[in-house]
Amino acid sequence: MARIGVISISDGRDYVHGGIVGFIRTTEDRLVAELTAAGHTVVRGREPVGGNRQAVAVARQVQAAGVDLTVLHYAVWAFPHFTMLAAGQLTSPLLLLSNIDPVQPGMVGMLAAGGALDQIGRAHTRLWGDPGDAELIAAIGMRAAAAAAVESLRGTTFGRIGGRPMGMNTAVANTDQWQRIFGVDVEEIDQWEIVRRADLADAGEAKGAREWLERTTAGVHYDGVKLTPELLERQIRSYLGMRDLIAEWNLDFSGIKGQPELTQYFATMDVTEAFLNDPYDWNGPKQTHVCATEADMDGALTMQLLKQISGTPVLFADVRHYHADRDIWDLCNSGQHATWFAARSADPAENLARVHLYPEVFFFPAGGASVHHLAAPGQMTLARLTRKDGRYRMQLMLGDFETYDEATNEELMKQSTREWPHAFARLDTPAGDFLSRFGANHIHAVPGDHRGTVRAVCELLDITLDEFSRAG
């Protein structure tokens, strides 16, 4: 959850301030209690602001606490210049909140303050209502979560392993633009580092991990050519090498080119990418690390944002096929689906019991295991950062993952590449509209409806929101 600052603004006349400060504190107490009950950490200004020096001092106190969002709270009429002085000390996004008490004109205070901020071009959001209103508290929390997600990007490093894959322009972004908009640095690393570090990885851990996969998955289907114990251990050692690379270079998220060099001459990165994105491996629970296949930079950035918003692993997939007779999409990509999506369970065993490791298909001569499963059903937020004429936009929609009886699932998977992981998605948009507008071949998803938070992220980053719906 987010870290939220709360500063109450008051009247600047001593005789008025003295008579209303108790009411302000009571209203603020209720607001803080509700935000805390919702799971947020609240940093309160040490006193309601009734003077110039107080405005600066209280704002500096809240700023020093490192909040994601600052709520400027108007329970009464408040001198607008106190807001201006406080805002000058605050770097976090601002949310102006007024009460709806007809006796105390907090709404008037908020409008006067908001107008003053508009005049100097200081972005802010306005909300109003009673602290006991659950929808209001949820709206504040949504805005705070968006602010936390945006702030989490700043100062991070993306590890780009390889380069542009197979001519995919949409997988390559402008590093200056990333730094300016998102505050993200890019470290360019050669794929040779994976090969080199795989050779140096702990052979004992690789063997133990292979045996763990043989025990816990639904099956490791060795064929003696494209998938052997030795090839599977090479993939596991690649994962171990990536873990070391991430730690040494302080990478916050990453992407691996893979094709064509590694997939033709070394091994596929399916196992590596799946378990980096998973919240566990053979050593037990761990932090997820977003890793995008084909070194897709904007894909990885979208995933990192969705991870911060949802707190779950994030799906990466090709938009592989549209089954017009069912109005569903087959979202399918070699290896990239974290095994967590198989059941979305906190118990790794439940997820892995639905995962098969199959020999790779003809696209990948070097061989290795493809991490196959069918994503569990449920509501999903699907999104992707794309660029149109050089400007970023967030393409956003709601959908549902579906599953069917075993025979139907098998028939649908066989129509594309069965050995790969699949998600059957019913999108909340007409197929023609989606295919005409969507700006990439990769798409990303997290469970639940997070569209409100994603919209707030776009506003904070000044990114165009391109939202799909059944209405077109």
C-alpha positions in Angstrom: 0.0 0.0 0.0 1.0 3.6 -0.3 2.6 6.2 1.9 0.2 9.2 2.2 0.9 12.6 3.7 -2.0 14.6 5.1 -1.8 18.4 5.7 -4.9 20.3 6.9 -5.1 23.9 5.8 -6.9 26.5 8.0 -7.9 30.1 8.2 -5.1 32.6 8.7 -7.0 34.8 11.2 -5.9 33.8 14.7 -9.3 34.4 16.3 -11.0 32.2 13.6 -8.3 29.5 13.5 -8.5 29.2 17.3 -12.2 28.5 17.1 -12.1 25.9 14.3 -8.9 24.0 14.9 -10.7 21.4 17.0 -13.1 20.7 14.2 -10.2 20.4 11.7 -8.4 18.0 14.0 -11.6 15.9 14.5 -12.2 15.7 10.7 -8.5 14.9 10.1 -8.6 12.1 12.7 -11.4 10.5 10.9 -9.7 10.7 7.5 -6.4 9.3 8.9 -8.2 6.5 10.6 -10.0 5.5 7.4 -6.9 5.6 5.3 -5.0 3.6 7.9 -7.7 1.0 8.1 -7.5 0.7 4.3 -3.8 -0.4 4.7 -2.0 2.8 3.9 0.8 4.4 6.0 -0.2 8.0 6.8 2.2 10.8 7.7 0.3 13.6 9.4 1.3 17.2 9.4 2.2 18.0 13.0 -0.5 20.7 13.2 -3.2 22.4 11.0 -1.7 25.2 9.0 -2.8 28.6 10.1 0.2 30.7 9.1 2.9 31.2 6.5 5.7 29.7 8.5 3.6 26.8 9.6 2.8 26.1 5.9 6.4 25.8 5.0 7.5 23.9 8.2 4.7 21.4 8.1 5.1 20.7 4.4 8.9 20.2 4.9 8.1 17.7 7.7 5.8 15.7 5.4 8.1 15.9 2.5 11.0 14.6 4.6 9.0 11.5 5.3 9.1 10.4 1.7 5.4 10.2 1.0 4.0 9.0 -2.4 1.1 11.4 -2.3 0.2 14.5 -0.3 -3.4 15.2 0.6 -4.1 18.9 1.3 -7.2 18.7 3.5 -9.8 21.5 3.6 -12.3 21.0 6.4 -12.9 24.8 6.6 -12.3 28.0 4.6 -8.5 28.2 4.2 -6.2 30.9 3.1 -5.1 29.9 -0.4 -1.6 31.2 -0.1 -0.9 28.6 2.6 -1.5 26.0 0.0 0.9 27.8 -2.4 3.6 28.0 0.2 3.2 24.3 1.2 3.1 23.2 -2.4 6.4 24.9 -3.0 8.0 22.5 -0.5 6.4 19.3 -1.8 7.6 17.2 -4.7 5.0 14.4 -4.4 1.8 14.6 -6.4 -0.9 16.7 -4.7 -4.5 15.8 -4.0 -6.9 18.5 -2.7 -9.6 17.1 -0.5 -12.6 19.1 0.8 -15.4 18.1 3.2 -19.1 18.5 2.3 -20.2 20.1 5.5 -22.6 23.0 4.7 -21.6 24.9 7.9 -17.9 25.0 7.2 -16.9 26.1 3.7 -14.1 23.6 3.0 -15.2 23.3 -0.6 -14.7 27.0 -1.0 -11.2 26.7 0.4 -10.4 23.9 -1.9 -11.6 25.7 -5.0 -9.7 28.9 -4.1 -6.5 26.8 -3.5 -7.0 24.7 -6.6 -7.5 27.8 -8.8 -4.3 29.3 -7.4 -2.4 26.1 -8.2 -3.9 26.2 -11.7 -2.6 29.7 -12.3 1.0 28.6 -11.7 0.6 25.3 -13.6 1.0 23.0 -10.6 -0.8 19.7 -11.4 -3.1 18.3 -8.8 -6.3 16.3 -8.3 -9.4 17.3 -6.4 -11.8 15.1 -4.5 -14.6 15.8 -2.0 -16.7 13.9 0.5 -17.0 12.5 4.0 -14.1 10.5 5.3 -16.5 7.7 6.2 -17.3 7.3 2.5 -15.6 4.0 1.4 -15.7 5.1 -2.3 -13.8 8.3 -1.4 -11.2 6.4 0.6 -10.8 4.0 -2.3 -10.3 6.9 -4.7 -7.6 8.4 -2.6 -6.0 5.0 -2.3 -6.1 4.5 -6.1 -4.4 7.9 -6.6 -1.8 7.1 -4.0 -1.1 3.7 -5.5 -0.6 5.3 -8.9 1.8 7.8 -7.4 3.7 5.1 -5.7 4.0 3.1 -8.9 5.3 6.1 -10.8 7.8 7.0 -8.1 9.0 3.4 -7.9 10.3 3.7 -11.5 12.4 6.7 -10.8 16.1 5.9 -10.2 15.7 2.3 -11.4 17.8 0.4 -13.9 16.6 -1.8 -16.8 19.0 -4.4 -18.0 18.8 -4.8 -21.8 20.4 -8.2 -22.5 21.2 -8.3 -26.2 19.6 -5.8 -28.6 16.8 -5.5 -31.1 15.3 -8.9 -31.8 14.5 -9.9 -35.3 13.9 -6.3 -36.5 11.2 -5.5 -33.9 11.1 -1.7 -33.7 8.4 -1.8 -31.0 10.8 -3.7 -28.7 13.3 -0.8 -28.7 12.8 2.5 -26.9 14.7 5.9 -26.7 16.8 5.9 -23.6 16.7 9.7 -23.3 12.9 9.6 -23.4 12.8 6.9 -20.7 15.0 9.0 -18.5 13.0 12.2 -19.1 9.5 10.7 -18.6 10.0 7.7 -16.3 13.4 8.3 -14.6 14.7 4.9 -15.7 18.3 4.2 -16.8 19.2 1.5 -19.3 22.2 -0.8 -18.9 23.3 -2.5 -22.2 24.6 -6.0 -21.6 25.7 -8.5 -24.2 24.0 -12.0 -24.3 27.5 -13.5 -24.0 27.2 -12.7 -20.3 24.4 -15.3 -20.0 26.5 -17.9 -21.8 29.6 -17.1 -19.7 27.9 -17.1 -16.4 25.9 -20.2 -17.2 29.2 -22.1 -17.5 30.3 -20.8 -14.1 27.0 -21.6 -12.4 26.7 -24.1 -9.6 26.3 -27.5 -11.3 25.0 -29.0 -8.0 22.2 -26.4 -7.8 21.3 -26.9 -11.4 21.0 -30.7 -11.0 18.9 -30.2 -7.8 16.6 -27.8 -9.6 16.2 -30.2 -12.6 15.2 -32.9 -10.2 12.8 -30.5 -8.4 11.1 -29.7 -11.7 10.8 -33.4 -12.5 9.1 -34.0 -9.2 6.8 -31.0 -9.0 5.6 -30.3 -12.6 3.0 -32.3 -14.4 5.8 -33.7 -16.6 9.2 -33.1 -18.1 8.9 -34.7 -21.5 12.4 -35.5 -22.6 12.8 -36.5 -26.2 16.6 -37.1 -26.3 17.1 -34.4 -28.9 15.5 -31.0 -28.3 15.0 -31.7 -24.6 17.5 -33.7 -22.5 18.5 -33.5 -18.8 21.7 -31.7 -19.9 19.8 -29.1 -22.0 17.3 -28.5 -19.1 20.3 -27.9 -16.7 21.8 -25.5 -19.2 18.6 -23.5 -19.1 18.6 -23.6 -15.3 22.3 -22.5 -15.2 21.2 -19.6 -17.5 18.7 -18.6 -14.8 21.4 -18.8 -12.2 23.6 -16.7 -14.4 20.9 -14.1 -14.8 20.4 -14.0 -11.0 24.1 -13.1 -10.6 23.9 -10.6 -13.4 20.9 -8.9 -11.8 22.7 -8.7 -8.4 26.0 -7.5 -9.8 24.6 -4.8 -12.0 21.8 -3.8 -9.6 19.1 -4.4 -12.3 15.5 -3.7 -11.2 14.0 -5.3 -14.3 15.3 -6.7 -17.5 14.8 -8.2 -20.9 16.6 -10.9 -22.8 16.9 -10.8 -26.6 17.1 -14.5 -27.1 16.4 -14.8 -30.7 18.2 -15.7 -32.9 21.6 -16.2 -31.3 20.7 -18.0 -28.1 17.8 -19.9 -29.6 19.9 -21.2 -32.4 23.2 -21.9 -30.8 22.8 -22.2 -26.9 19.3 -22.8 -25.5 16.0 -21.0 -25.2 15.5 -18.6 -22.2 12.0 -20.0 -21.4 12.9 -21.4 -18.0 15.0 -18.4 -17.1 12.2 -15.9 -18.0 9.4 -17.9 -16.4 11.1 -18.3 -13.1 12.5 -14.7 -12.9 8.9 -13.6 -13.2 7.6 -16.1 -10.7 7.4 -15.4 -6.9 9.3 -18.7 -6.2 11.8 -21.1 -7.5 13.4 -24.4 -6.2 14.8 -22.4 -3.2 11.4 -21.3 -2.0 9.6 -17.9 -2.1 11.4 -14.9 -3.7 10.8 -11.5 -5.1 9.5 -11.4 -8.7 11.9 -9.8 -11.2 10.2 -8.6 -14.4 12.0 -10.0 -17.4 10.6 -9.5 -20.9 11.3 -11.8 -23.7 12.9 -10.5 -26.9 14.3 -7.6 -24.8 11.1 -5.8 -25.3 11.8 -2.5 -23.5 8.3 -0.9 -23.5 6.9 -4.4 -22.7 9.2 -4.6 -19.7 8.3 -1.1 -18.6 4.6 -1.8 -18.8 5.1 -5.0 -16.8 7.1 -3.1 -14.1 4.3 -0.6 -13.7 1.6 -3.3 -13.5 3.7 -5.2 -11.0 3.9 -2.2 -8.7 0.2 -1.5 -9.1 -1.1 -5.1 -8.6 1.6 -6.7 -6.5 1.4 -9.9 -8.6 3.4 -11.4 -11.5 2.6 -9.9 -14.9 1.8 -11.8 -18.0 3.8 -11.3 -21.2 2.3 -12.7 -24.4 2.1 -12.4 -28.2 -1.4 -11.6 -29.5 -1.2 -14.9 -31.4 -4.6 -15.7 -32.8 -8.3 -14.6 -32.8 -10.9 -17.3 -32.7 -13.8 -15.5 -34.3 -16.3 -18.2 -33.7 -15.8 -17.8 -29.9 -14.7 -14.1 -29.8 -11.6 -15.1 -27.8 -7.9 -14.4 -28.3 -5.1 -16.9 -27.9 -2.4 -15.0 -26.0 0.6 -17.3 -26.5 4.4 -16.8 -26.3 7.4 -19.0 -26.0 8.0 -19.5 -22.3 7.3 -16.0 -21.0 4.2 -16.8 -18.9 5.3 -17.1 -15.3 4.2 -20.5 -14.0 2.1 -18.7 -11.3 -0.5 -18.0 -13.9 -1.3 -21.7 -14.2 -3.4 -21.5 -11.1 -2.5 -18.1 -9.5 -2.0 -19.9 -6.2 0.2 -18.9 -3.3 1.2 -22.6 -3.2 3.8 -23.2 -5.9 2.9 -26.9 -6.0 -0.6 -26.1 -7.1 0.7 -24.0 -10.0 3.4 -26.4 -11.1 1.1 -29.4 -11.0 -0.5 -27.8 -14.2 2.9 -27.1 -15.9 4.5 -29.3 -18.5 8.0 -28.9 -19.9 8.0 -29.9 -23.5 10.8 -30.0 -26.1 11.1 -26.7 -28.0 9.6 -26.5 -31.5 11.3 -26.0 -34.9 11.7 -22.2 -34.4 14.5 -22.9 -31.9 17.2 -25.3 -33.1 19.3 -25.1 -29.9 16.4 -26.7 -28.0 15.5 -26.7 -24.4 12.3 -26.8 -22.5 9.2 -24.9 -23.3 7.2 -24.0 -20.2 3.6 -25.0 -21.1 0.4 -24.3 -19.2 -3.0 -22.8 -19.6 -3.6 -19.6 -17.6 -6.3 -19.9 -15.0 -9.6 -18.1 -15.6 -10.5 -14.7 -14.1 -10.9 -11.0 -14.7 -7.8 -9.3 -16.1 -6.5 -5.8 -16.7 -4.6 -5.8 -20.0 -2.3 -3.0 -21.0 0.7 -1.9 -23.1 2.8 1.2 -23.4 3.2 2.0 -27.1 4.3 5.1 -29.0 2.4 6.9 -31.7 4.4 9.5 -33.6 7.0 9.4 -30.9 4.6 10.1 -28.0 3.8 7.5 -25.4 0.3 6.2 -24.9 -1.1 3.6 -22.5 -3.4 1.2 -24.4 -5.7 -0.2 -21.8 -8.6 -2.6 -21.6 -10.5 -5.1 -19.4 -10.9 -8.7 -20.2 -11.4 -12.2 -18.9 -9.2 -15.3 -19.1 -11.3 -18.4 -19.9 -10.9 -22.1 -19.8 -13.1 -24.8 -21.2 -13.4 -28.6 -21.1 -10.2 -30.5 -21.7 -11.0 -31.5 -25.3 -11.8 -27.9 -26.2 -8.7 -26.5 -24.5 -6.6 -29.0 -26.4 -8.2 -28.3 -29.7 -7.7 -24.5 -29.3 -4.1 -24.9 -28.2 -3.3 -27.2 -31.1 -4.4 -24.5 -33.6 -1.3 -22.4 -32.7 1.7 -23.9 -30.8 0.6 -26.3 -28.2 3.9 -26.6 -26.5 3.9 -22.9 -25.4 1.9 -21.4 -22.6 -1.6 -20.1 -23.5 -4.2 -17.7 -22.1 -7.6 -17.6 -23.7 -8.8 -14.0 -23.4 -12.2 -12.4 -24.0 -11.4 -8.7 -24.4 -13.8 -5.9 -23.7 -13.4 -4.5 -27.2 -14.4 -5.5 -30.8 -11.7 -7.5 -32.6 -11.7 -5.1 -35.5 -11.1 -2.1 -33.3 -8.3 -3.9 -31.4 -6.5 -5.0 -34.5 -6.8 -1.5 -36.1 -5.4 0.4 -33.1 -3.2 -1.8 -31.0 0.4 -0.7 -31.3 2.5 -3.8 -30.7 2.6 -7.6 -31.0 3.1 -8.1 -27.3 0.4 -7.5 -24.5 0.5 -7.7 -20.7 -2.0 -8.6 -18.0 -2.6 -8.8 -14.3 -5.6 -10.1 -12.4 -8.4 -7.8 -11.3 -9.6 -4.4 -12.5 -6.8 -1.9 -12.1 -7.9 0.5 -14.8 -8.6 3.3 -12.4 -5.0 3.2 -11.1 -3.6 2.9 -14.6 -5.6 6.0 -15.6 -4.1 7.9 -12.7 -0.6 6.8 -13.7 -1.2 8.2 -17.2 -2.3 11.5 -15.7 0.7 11.7 -13.4 3.1 10.9 -16.3 1.3 13.1 -18.8 0.9 10.0 -21.1 -2.1 9.7 -23.5 -4.7 7.2 -22.3 -6.0 5.0 -25.2 -8.7 3.0 -23.6 -10.5 0.2 -25.5 -14.1 -0.7 -24.8 -17.1 -2.5 -26.5 -18.3 0.9 -27.5 -15.1 1.4 -29.5 
